[in-house]
Amino acid sequence: MEKECLSCGERLVGRSDKKFCNDSCRNNYHHQKNSDDINFVRNINNILRRNRVILSQRNPEGKSRVKKITLEKSGFNFKYFTHIYTTKEGRVYYFVYDQGYVQLDNEYLTLVKNNEI
């Protein structure tokens, strides 16, 4: 029984447990196998990175107040954040790594920076 390369289909010669004819085919096979997962994670990381940059640019002093529409116009995506912090008083802060925000009302947000990280 002849074995074929899992990537290109060429006939394999050599060890009985060989799966690929060369390193290039092995890399191509695994890249194609994992590309959907990799693209999904890459896209989310890009959104998180963009959100963090937008927050840090709007909050150079570590605490500031900004209109929600300003962040939206800058491309901020409110669906993506890394974690949530709830105070004892019940205020909910959404963080993108070290940069965070809390909604004051329908129009304004307070931006904060977590210096403990």
TITOR-96176 format. One line per field, with one value per residue: residue in one letter; x, y, z of N, C-alpha, C in turn. Coordinates in Angstrom, 1 decimal. Atoms other than C-alpha are relative to their C-alpha. Example, Ala and Ser with C-alpha at 12.3 -4.5 7.8 and 13.67 -1.06 7.14 Angstrom:
2
residuo = (a; s);
neast = (0.9; -0.9);
nnorth = (-1.2; -1.1);
nup = (0.0; 0.0);
caeast = (12.3; 13.7);
canorth = (-4.5; -1.1);
caup = (7.8; 7.1);
ceast = (0.9; -0.8);
cnorth = (1.2; 1.1);
cup = (0.0; 0.8);
END
This chain:
117
residuo = (m; e; k; e; c; l; s; c; g; e; r; l; v; g; r; s; d; k; k; f; c; n; d; s; c; r; n; n; y; h; h; q; k; n; s; d; d; i; n; f; v; r; n; i; n; n; i; l; r; r; n; r; v; i; l; s; q; r; n; p; e; g; k; s; r; v; k; k; i; t; l; e; k; s; g; f; n; f; k; y; f; t; h; i; y; t; t; k; e; g; r; v; y; y; f; v; y; d; q; g; y; v; q; l; d; n; e; y; l; t; l; v; k; n; n; e; i);
neast = (0.8; -0.8; 0.5; -0.1; -0.2; 1.3; 0.2; 0.0; 0.4; -1.1; -0.3; -1.0; -1.1; -0.8; 0.6; 1.4; 0.9; -0.2; 1.3; -0.2; -1.2; -1.0; 0.4; 0.9; 1.3; 0.5; 0.4; 1.2; 1.1; 0.4; 0.5; 1.3; 0.9; 0.3; 0.2; 1.2; -0.1; -1.0; 0.6; 1.0; -0.7; -0.8; 1.0; 0.4; -1.1; -0.1; 1.0; -0.4; -1.2; 0.5; 0.7; -1.0; -0.7; 1.0; 0.2; -1.2; -0.2; 1.0; -0.2; -1.4; -0.3; 0.4; 1.4; 0.6; 1.5; 0.1; 1.3; 0.0; -0.1; -1.4; -0.6; 0.6; -0.5; -1.4; 0.0; 0.0; 1.0; 0.4; 0.3; -1.2; -0.8; -0.7; 0.5; 0.9; -0.2; 1.2; -0.4; 0.9; 1.2; 0.7; -0.4; -0.6; -1.1; -0.4; -1.5; -0.7; -1.3; -0.2; 0.9; 1.4; 1.0; 1.2; 1.1; 0.6; 1.4; 0.1; -0.8; -1.4; -0.7; -1.2; -1.1; -1.0; -1.1; -0.4; -1.4; -0.5; -0.4);
nnorth = (-1.2; -1.2; -1.2; -1.3; -1.2; -0.6; -1.4; -0.1; 1.2; 0.7; 1.3; -0.2; 0.9; -0.1; 0.6; 0.5; -0.9; -1.3; -0.6; -1.1; 0.2; -1.0; -1.0; -0.9; 0.6; 0.1; -1.4; -0.3; 0.8; -0.5; -1.4; 0.1; 0.7; -0.9; -1.4; -0.6; -0.4; -1.1; -1.3; -0.4; -0.6; -1.2; -1.1; -0.5; -0.7; -1.3; -0.8; -0.3; -0.9; -1.3; -0.6; -0.4; -1.2; -1.1; -0.5; -0.6; -1.3; -0.9; -0.1; 0.0; -0.3; 1.1; -0.1; -1.1; 0.2; -0.1; 0.4; 1.4; -0.1; -0.3; 1.3; 0.7; -0.6; 0.4; 1.5; 0.8; 1.1; 0.2; 1.4; 0.7; -0.5; 1.1; 0.4; -0.9; -0.2; -0.6; -0.6; 0.3; -0.8; 0.5; -0.6; 1.0; -0.5; 0.9; -0.3; 0.6; 0.1; -1.0; -1.2; 0.3; -1.0; 0.2; -0.9; -0.9; -0.1; 0.4; -0.8; -0.1; 1.1; -0.3; 0.9; 0.2; 0.9; 0.8; 0.0; 1.2; 1.1);
nup = (0.0; 0.1; -0.7; 0.7; -0.8; -0.3; 0.6; 1.4; 0.6; 0.6; -0.6; -1.0; -0.1; -1.2; -1.2; 0.2; -0.7; 0.6; 0.4; 0.9; 0.8; -0.4; -1.0; 0.6; 0.0; -1.4; -0.4; 0.7; -0.5; -1.3; 0.1; 0.5; -1.1; -1.1; 0.4; -0.5; -1.4; -0.1; 0.5; -1.0; -1.1; 0.5; 0.2; -1.4; -0.6; 0.7; -0.5; -1.3; 0.1; 0.4; -1.1; -1.0; 0.5; 0.0; -1.4; -0.5; 0.6; -0.5; -1.5; -0.3; -1.4; -0.9; -0.3; 0.8; 0.4; 1.5; 0.5; 0.5; 1.4; 0.4; 0.1; 1.1; 1.2; 0.1; 0.3; -1.2; 0.1; -1.4; -0.3; -0.3; -1.1; -0.6; -1.3; -0.6; -1.4; -0.6; -1.3; -1.1; 0.2; 1.2; 1.2; 0.8; 0.9; 1.0; 0.2; 1.1; -0.7; -1.1; 0.2; -0.3; 0.1; -0.7; 0.6; -1.0; 0.5; 1.4; 0.9; -0.4; -0.7; -0.7; 0.3; -1.1; 0.3; -1.1; -0.1; -0.8; 0.9);
caeast = (0.0; 1.5; 1.1; 0.5; 1.6; -1.3; -0.7; 0.2; -0.7; 2.8; 3.9; 5.9; 9.2; 11.0; 9.7; 6.5; 5.0; 5.9; 2.9; 4.5; 7.1; 8.9; 8.8; 7.0; 4.1; 3.9; 3.8; 1.2; -1.0; -1.0; -1.4; -4.5; -5.9; -5.6; -6.2; -9.8; -9.1; -6.0; -8.0; -10.8; -8.4; -6.3; -9.5; -10.6; -7.1; -7.0; -10.3; -9.1; -5.8; -7.7; -10.0; -7.1; -5.3; -8.5; -9.0; -5.4; -5.3; -8.5; -7.2; -3.6; -3.9; -5.3; -8.8; -11.0; -14.6; -15.6; -18.8; -19.7; -20.2; -16.6; -15.4; -17.8; -16.7; -13.1; -14.0; -14.3; -16.3; -18.2; -18.9; -15.2; -13.4; -11.1; -12.7; -15.3; -14.8; -17.8; -17.3; -19.0; -21.4; -22.4; -20.7; -19.6; -16.2; -15.4; -11.6; -9.6; -6.4; -5.3; -7.7; -11.3; -14.5; -17.7; -21.0; -22.1; -25.3; -26.5; -24.1; -20.9; -18.3; -15.5; -12.2; -9.8; -6.5; -5.6; -2.1; -1.8; -1.2);
canorth = (0.0; 3.3; 6.4; 9.9; 13.3; 14.8; 18.2; 17.6; 14.0; 12.9; 9.3; 9.1; 7.3; 6.5; 5.8; 4.0; 6.7; 9.6; 11.9; 14.7; 14.7; 17.8; 20.6; 22.9; 20.5; 19.9; 23.7; 24.2; 21.4; 22.8; 26.4; 25.5; 23.3; 26.1; 29.2; 29.7; 29.7; 31.9; 34.5; 34.5; 35.2; 37.7; 39.7; 39.9; 40.9; 43.7; 45.0; 44.9; 46.6; 49.4; 49.9; 50.2; 52.8; 54.9; 54.9; 55.7; 58.6; 60.1; 59.6; 60.8; 61.9; 58.7; 60.0; 62.0; 62.5; 62.0; 61.8; 58.2; 59.4; 60.6; 57.0; 55.6; 58.0; 57.0; 53.3; 52.1; 48.8; 48.6; 44.9; 44.0; 44.4; 42.2; 42.3; 44.0; 45.5; 46.2; 48.6; 48.1; 50.8; 48.8; 50.9; 48.7; 49.5; 47.9; 47.5; 46.9; 45.7; 48.7; 51.3; 51.4; 53.3; 53.7; 55.1; 58.2; 58.7; 58.2; 60.7; 60.7; 58.2; 58.5; 57.0; 55.6; 53.9; 51.0; 51.7; 48.5; 46.4);
caup = (0.0; -1.1; 1.0; -0.3; 1.0; 2.9; 1.3; -2.3; -2.9; -4.1; -3.4; -0.2; 0.0; 3.2; 6.7; 7.1; 9.4; 7.0; 6.2; 4.1; 1.3; 2.7; 5.2; 2.8; 2.4; 6.2; 6.8; 4.1; 5.4; 9.0; 7.9; 5.9; 8.7; 11.2; 9.1; 10.0; 13.7; 13.2; 11.2; 13.8; 16.6; 14.5; 13.7; 17.4; 18.5; 15.8; 17.1; 20.7; 19.8; 17.9; 20.8; 23.2; 21.0; 20.7; 24.5; 25.2; 22.7; 24.2; 27.8; 28.0; 31.6; 33.0; 33.6; 31.2; 30.0; 26.4; 24.4; 23.4; 19.8; 19.6; 20.3; 17.8; 15.1; 15.8; 15.1; 18.6; 18.8; 22.1; 21.7; 22.3; 25.6; 27.7; 31.1; 33.3; 36.8; 39.0; 42.0; 45.4; 44.4; 41.3; 38.7; 35.8; 34.1; 30.8; 30.2; 27.1; 28.8; 30.9; 29.4; 30.6; 30.5; 32.5; 31.1; 32.9; 30.9; 27.4; 26.0; 28.1; 29.3; 31.8; 30.6; 33.1; 33.1; 35.4; 36.6; 38.6; 35.5);
ceast = (0.9; -0.7; 0.2; 0.2; -1.4; -0.3; -0.1; -0.4; 1.1; 0.2; 1.1; 1.0; 0.8; -0.7; -1.4; -1.0; 0.0; -1.4; 0.2; 1.3; 1.1; -0.5; -1.0; -1.4; -0.6; -0.5; -1.3; -1.2; -0.5; -0.5; -1.5; -1.0; -0.4; -0.3; -1.3; 0.0; 1.0; -0.6; -1.0; 0.7; 0.7; -1.0; -0.4; 1.2; 0.2; -1.1; 0.4; 1.2; -0.5; -0.8; 0.9; 0.7; -1.0; -0.2; 1.2; 0.3; -1.0; 0.2; 1.5; 0.4; -0.4; -1.4; -0.6; -1.5; -0.1; -1.4; 0.1; 0.1; 1.4; 0.7; -0.5; 0.5; 1.5; 0.2; 0.0; -1.2; -0.3; -0.3; 1.3; 0.8; 0.6; -0.6; -0.9; 0.3; -1.3; 0.4; -1.1; -1.3; -0.9; 0.3; 0.8; 1.0; 0.3; 1.5; 0.4; 1.5; 0.1; -0.9; -1.5; -0.9; -1.2; -1.0; -0.6; -1.5; -0.1; 1.0; 1.5; 0.5; 1.2; 1.0; 0.9; 1.1; 0.4; 1.5; 0.6; 0.5; 1.5);
cnorth = (1.2; 1.1; 1.2; 1.1; 0.6; 1.3; -0.1; -1.3; -0.8; -1.3; 0.2; -1.2; 0.2; -0.7; -0.3; 0.9; 1.4; 0.4; 1.1; -0.3; 0.9; 1.0; 1.0; -0.5; -0.1; 1.4; 0.4; -0.7; 0.6; 1.4; 0.0; -0.6; 1.0; 1.5; 0.7; 0.4; 1.2; 1.3; 0.5; 0.8; 1.3; 1.2; 0.6; 0.8; 1.4; 0.9; 0.5; 1.0; 1.4; 0.7; 0.6; 1.3; 1.2; 0.5; 0.7; 1.4; 1.0; 0.2; 0.1; 0.3; -1.1; 0.0; 1.2; -0.3; 0.3; -0.4; -1.4; 0.1; 0.3; -1.3; -0.7; 0.5; -0.4; -1.5; -0.9; -1.0; -0.4; -1.5; -0.8; 0.7; -1.3; -0.4; 1.1; 0.1; 0.7; 0.5; -0.5; 0.7; -0.5; 0.6; -1.0; 0.7; -1.1; 0.3; -0.7; 0.0; 1.0; 1.2; -0.4; 1.2; -0.4; 1.0; 0.9; 0.2; -0.4; 0.6; 0.0; -1.2; 0.6; -1.0; 0.0; -0.9; -0.8; -0.1; -1.2; -1.1; 0.2);
cup = (0.0; 0.7; -0.8; 1.0; 0.3; -0.6; -1.5; -0.8; -0.7; 0.7; 1.0; 0.0; 1.3; 1.2; -0.2; 0.7; -0.6; -0.5; -1.1; -0.7; 0.4; 1.0; -0.5; 0.0; 1.4; 0.5; -0.7; 0.5; 1.4; -0.1; -0.5; 1.0; 1.1; -0.4; 0.4; 1.4; 0.2; -0.4; 1.0; 1.1; -0.4; -0.1; 1.3; 0.6; -0.7; 0.5; 1.4; 0.0; -0.5; 1.1; 1.1; -0.4; 0.1; 1.4; 0.5; -0.6; 0.6; 1.5; 0.3; 1.5; 1.0; 0.4; -0.8; -0.3; -1.4; -0.4; -0.7; -1.6; -0.6; -0.1; -1.2; -1.3; -0.3; -0.4; 1.2; -0.1; 1.5; 0.3; 0.5; 1.1; 0.7; 1.3; 0.6; 1.5; 0.6; 1.4; 1.1; -0.1; -1.2; -1.3; -0.8; -1.0; -1.0; -0.4; -1.3; 0.4; 1.1; -0.1; 0.2; -0.1; 0.8; -0.6; 1.0; -0.3; -1.4; -1.0; 0.4; 0.7; 0.8; -0.4; 1.1; -0.5; 1.3; 0.1; 0.7; -0.9; -0.4);
END
